[in-house]
Amino acid sequence: MLLSKSLRTAALAAALAIGAALPVYADEQFFPLQSYRVGPYAAGGTGFFGGFIDYLNLVNIRDGGVNGVKLTWEEGETQYEVERGVEVYERLKNHPGVAAWNPLSVGIAYAMIDRITKDKVPLITINHGRTDSTDGRVFPYVFPLLLNPYSETSGIVNYIATREGGTDKLKGKKIVVLYHGSPYGKETIPIYQLLADKYGFSLEQIEVPHPGNEQQSQWLSIRRAKADYVVLRGWGVMNPVALKTAQKVGFPVDHIIGNVWSNSEEDVIPAGDAAKGYVAITTQASGAEYPVLQEIIKTVYGAGKGNLDDKKRIGSVYHNLGIVNGILNVEAIRIAQQKFGKRTLSGDEVRWGFEHLQLDPARVEALGAKGLFHSINVTWDNHEGDGRVTFQQWDGVKWKVVSDWIAPDWASLRPTIEKSAAAYAAEHNIKIRTSDDTAVSE
Amino acid sequence: MTTPIRSAAVRWFTPNRFGLAVLLITAYAVIPFAGSDYLLDAVLTPFLALALAALGLNLLTGYAGQVSLGSAAYLAVGAYAAYNFNLRLPGLPFLASLVAAGFVAAAVGIVFGLPSLRLRGFYLAVSTLAAQFFVQWALTKFGWFSNNNPSGVIDAPPLAVAGLSFSGAVGRYVFSLTVVVVATLLGTRLLRSQVGRNFMALRDHEVAAKVIGVPLLRTKLLAFGVSSFLIGVAGVLWAFAYLRTVEPAGFNLDRSFQILFMIIIGGLASIRGAFLGAAFIVVFPLLLSRFGAALLGNVFDSGVLEMSQRIVIGALIIGLLIAEPCGLIALVDRVADKIRRRVFPPQSRPIHN
């Protein structure tokens, strides 16, 4: 009897030992990357995906992953083209342990909304995307983190108001929005109109057809319109061309305000002198002085695993955006792990993590990103997370921050967002979620 | 002694028809069950849509001899028309919107085909560019086409025909396949009719065609109409079965060129050529990209790989067109002929009478 019991114990111990000794399937969390390193938008693609990969590498090398769960990824080239993005999606969606999609393209993101909702995997469109996806009641899996296009618009108009000495001074001013002829560029047309009506400035919105390497006629009409400010809502090659053409027609560069996709070194350096004094909005400061960047330089680039070919681009706007995006994705996983366990999470569990992605300034500082970005506060129904913006001015060599962290006027934007989301829900027969529907499905 | 019925059946059952039957059986009975979602959704469905577009252009350019650079515009017209029919006429069966979208595209094609009455060759190609730019401009300019969606992007509703849902990967593939098969059969029948002969007469010698009594005006406009009808239907497939979202920028001049290259590489004036060309342009780069990534993905980043694939594809196209100016289809036919001669040497070939 005693013998048999001890035998059984021994057998159990042996079984446990073998179980522990066997190489258990290592937990991995996978990031499919629809990157673009070729084509007219390669500067944005290489910087952003470079920063994202650099941060994932940092977490793997420094911490051995997120609580031991290794981060993996695979790139598929899209050239910023929708059908290639869809092809990459179909190719990588069945990879085990997909955490989230980060296409960095409005067109591709639009094409993916139905697909990821069905597959229950989050879609992150940091600083861009479909504005009404901020409404988590209708878009449970889409996250336009930090700054959706409406908030950006509000931030820019608020900034112009402070330069003029208050929102009441906007009355009678003429603002021209020069936008990229793409879904991304057109996203803010109604909201500029809304703000123009609200503050009483006169508004003209002019399209620049993709890719935007010829803008003579647009800038001539801007001059004819006697614009006080031009908001440059550009992308890629359109931006330096705009700055150079502005110089040619004699429009003062410090009255051109760049939006969040017209704010990088790659936009101003090719414009040379014409860009000196240009101001642009950003959610993440540029520069490599932040502790997290120093760690990336030391740990990742020191080990020869850095993703950028040109080390001068470390700390550039797109690279830093990629790093911030990496921080947000990794922290969402970390938060979800606290609830669901330190293992490979399902897409829906990561979605839960994003819906609880609350990083206050103290946590941001602990992550080594103080000053790089302000804070984020995502909830189940607010998928943007109230990111703050700041403005930076190009001095010919580097960007210099010229404002505090500004909060967009979220409250006045929310009704428009909810209205648009409700229309989408009606068109697609989507049941509007309540806070009771946020549990992770089995 | 063979009975007349049986010999008729034997005569009908030519190797080509046998091949076609095998292909159709594979496409319907094997691929939906054996193919992965990736193969169906990301490879075959776009292939089918663009093959149909190439077929449409081949009717116009290959058979009727009218060069067009506006194919992407007709794709866009088809996609947006189907979307609007669906949206604004609730209760209209999807197949009806599909056909109606084809007719809208045909109407637009006929309007932009009018210059063909005066212009030929390169001049006509340039004038069809007008379609390209005008359609893209109109779709962007007037919010009505995209139901006033601020970004101009439309979301396609789920596919359903007569209560049958085609929402899965298999469903979308089978739906596209069926539409393409039916459209191809109709196209083939048309080419064997008097209209088709007129097309070819027009292409080979316009004056001679006029002399023997081919109505030039009607034939040319019909060619534009039929061609853009097929391309419009292809646009519906592209938007509804493949991307499931559409933005006007997705139908730019590059897409028109892509379709033109398909028929040049596949073979002008050949139905099979359109399919081969589409396969070469759509499927081959994907294969190459998968292959390259698997082989060298750890050595180079995806940008370098992408660039080298372009070089490989470019070199292949040049090499192919030097070796076989008549396109892939001529190459395939030559190889098939060689095999046939090997298997049935000419002296022992059975003679049909």
HADDOCK unambig.tbl for C-alpha pairs under 7 A between the chains (distance, minus, plus):
assign (segid A and resid 37 and name CA) (segid B and resid 302 and name CA) 6.97 0.50 0.50
assign (segid A and resid 37 and name CA) (segid B and resid 303 and name CA) 4.64 0.50 0.50
assign (segid A and resid 38 and name CA) (segid B and resid 303 and name CA) 5.50 0.50 0.50
assign (segid A and resid 75 and name CA) (segid B and resid 302 and name CA) 6.66 0.50 0.50
assign (segid A and resid 76 and name CA) (segid B and resid 302 and name CA) 6.76 0.50 0.50
assign (segid A and resid 77 and name CA) (segid B and resid 302 and name CA) 5.98 0.50 0.50
assign (segid A and resid 77 and name CA) (segid B and resid 303 and name CA) 6.92 0.50 0.50
assign (segid A and resid 83 and name CA) (segid B and resid 243 and name CA) 6.67 0.50 0.50
assign (segid A and resid 87 and name CA) (segid B and resid 42 and name CA) 5.02 0.50 0.50
assign (segid A and resid 90 and name CA) (segid B and resid 38 and name CA) 5.28 0.50 0.50
assign (segid A and resid 90 and name CA) (segid B and resid 42 and name CA) 6.10 0.50 0.50
assign (segid A and resid 91 and name CA) (segid B and resid 38 and name CA) 5.67 0.50 0.50
assign (segid A and resid 111 and name CA) (segid B and resid 243 and name CA) 6.43 0.50 0.50
assign (segid A and resid 111 and name CA) (segid B and resid 244 and name CA) 6.48 0.50 0.50
assign (segid A and resid 111 and name CA) (segid B and resid 245 and name CA) 5.30 0.50 0.50
assign (segid A and resid 182 and name CA) (segid B and resid 249 and name CA) 6.78 0.50 0.50
assign (segid A and resid 183 and name CA) (segid B and resid 151 and name CA) 4.20 0.50 0.50
assign (segid A and resid 183 and name CA) (segid B and resid 152 and name CA) 6.02 0.50 0.50
assign (segid A and resid 183 and name CA) (segid B and resid 153 and name CA) 6.49 0.50 0.50
assign (segid A and resid 184 and name CA) (segid B and resid 151 and name CA) 6.58 0.50 0.50
assign (segid A and resid 186 and name CA) (segid B and resid 150 and name CA) 6.12 0.50 0.50
assign (segid A and resid 186 and name CA) (segid B and resid 151 and name CA) 4.79 0.50 0.50
assign (segid A and resid 187 and name CA) (segid B and resid 150 and name CA) 5.37 0.50 0.50
assign (segid A and resid 187 and name CA) (segid B and resid 151 and name CA) 4.67 0.50 0.50
assign (segid A and resid 189 and name CA) (segid B and resid 150 and name CA) 6.80 0.50 0.50
